[in-house]
């Protein structure tokens, strides 16, 4: 599964915990709540070139909304800072970035069967 189709491909994604985010008040985290469509683009490495994923944000927690046994953890801080960690077996990716209003962007990097890959992600609220 090419570097976790890398980016379930890293983002989805592209979003383990944000430094200082910890337990945030629900009202502050809710600004970014909702459904997001995330485009993950590979810029370096031998991974598939692009994927689009659906993710949900609820109370600052990012959740993958697709099927499969993917270990996906992520947070969005009240200021929009995003950090995610995605694992499927020995393959995985980490992503960081920022959400703002109805869009977001960031970078990701990961490793798996196809070697190391990296790129960027773009998100839009649905």
Phi, psi and omega per residue, in radians:
X1 nan 1.381 -2.998
X2 -0.409 1.717 -3.134
X3 0.668 1.043 3.064
X4 1.025 0.545 -3.072
X5 0.885 0.662 -2.666
X6 -0.208 1.376 2.566
X7 2.934 0.071 2.836
X8 -0.294 0.155 3.102
X9 -0.208 0.604 2.900
X10 1.668 0.705 2.929
X11 -2.943 -1.106 -2.642
X12 0.745 0.605 0.341
X13 0.059 -1.024 1.889
X14 1.728 1.410 -3.008
X15 3.095 nan nan
X16 nan -1.296 3.062
X17 -2.573 2.541 -3.127
X18 -1.471 2.360 -3.138
X19 -1.008 2.150 3.120
X20 1.460 -0.081 -3.109
X21 -1.358 -0.799 3.086
X22 0.644 -2.351 3.099
X23 -1.564 1.870 -3.101
X24 -1.803 2.640 3.105
X25 -1.042 2.383 -3.093
X26 -0.978 -0.658 -3.112
X27 -1.104 -0.644 3.122
X28 -1.276 -0.704 -3.112
X29 -1.256 -0.467 -3.027
X30 -1.132 -0.289 -3.114
X31 -1.032 -0.432 -3.107
X32 -1.927 0.091 3.136
X33 -1.109 2.572 3.075
X34 2.378 -2.982 3.136
X35 -1.672 2.389 -3.115
X36 -2.246 2.477 3.007
X37 -1.809 2.191 -3.042
X38 -2.086 2.193 3.063
X39 -1.768 2.134 -3.137
X40 -1.876 2.179 -3.046
X41 -2.098 2.213 3.087
X42 -1.498 2.228 3.106
X43 -1.982 -0.370 -3.140
X44 -2.440 2.355 3.079
X45 1.827 3.077 -3.066
X46 -1.774 0.942 3.103
X47 -1.913 2.843 3.082
X48 -0.956 2.563 -2.982
X49 -1.202 -0.644 -3.095
X50 -2.778 2.613 3.053
X51 -2.447 2.660 3.002
X52 -2.136 2.311 -3.102
X53 -2.283 2.683 3.019
X54 -1.787 2.259 3.051
X55 -2.284 2.727 3.072
X56 -2.092 2.546 3.055
X57 -2.076 2.209 3.102
X58 -2.417 2.103 -3.132
X59 0.908 0.705 3.084
X60 1.433 -0.004 3.133
X61 -1.800 2.294 -3.135
X62 -1.677 2.321 -3.135
X63 -2.298 2.338 3.045
X64 -1.237 2.343 -3.090
X65 -1.861 0.267 3.126
X66 -1.709 -3.037 3.124
X67 -1.684 2.814 3.088
X68 2.059 2.831 -3.106
X69 -1.667 1.138 -3.114
X70 -1.736 2.324 3.062
X71 -1.568 1.835 -3.006
X72 -2.171 2.071 3.107
X73 -2.228 2.389 3.101
X74 -2.876 2.792 3.124
X75 -2.423 2.699 2.979
X76 -2.192 2.109 3.128
X77 -1.344 2.823 3.119
X78 -0.956 -0.507 3.127
X79 -1.465 0.050 3.104
X80 1.652 -0.079 3.131
X81 -1.122 2.288 -3.069
X82 -2.018 2.457 3.028
X83 -2.539 2.237 3.132
X84 -2.345 2.732 3.109
X85 -2.393 2.197 -3.087
X86 -2.208 2.317 3.130
X87 -2.411 2.472 2.992
X88 -2.491 1.786 -3.044
X89 1.104 -2.236 -3.128
X90 -1.594 0.038 3.120
X91 -1.688 2.605 3.130
X92 -2.978 2.933 3.140
X93 -2.643 2.672 3.061
X94 -2.180 2.469 3.123
X95 -2.381 2.634 3.062
X96 -2.428 2.803 3.106
X97 2.926 -2.645 -3.089
X98 -2.642 2.440 2.991
X99 -1.818 2.517 3.120
X100 -2.592 1.958 3.117
X101 1.113 -1.847 -3.081
X102 -1.957 0.172 -3.136
X103 -2.534 3.018 3.110
X104 -2.905 2.912 3.131
X105 -2.799 2.796 3.111
X106 -3.128 -2.892 -3.123
X107 -2.208 2.858 3.093
X108 -2.569 2.797 2.990
X109 -2.661 2.607 -3.102
X110 -2.791 3.109 -3.139
X111 -2.593 2.627 3.123
X112 -3.064 -2.647 -3.085
X113 -1.020 -0.521 -3.123
X114 -1.600 0.100 -3.105
X115 1.673 -2.769 -3.128
X116 -1.569 2.480 3.113
X117 -2.418 2.804 3.106
X118 -2.716 2.841 3.112
X119 3.112 -2.645 -3.110
X120 -2.306 2.891 3.056
X121 -2.350 2.670 3.081
X122 -2.301 2.441 -3.118
X123 -2.249 2.611 3.007
X124 -2.445 2.460 -3.116
X125 -1.287 2.430 3.135
X126 -1.857 nan nan
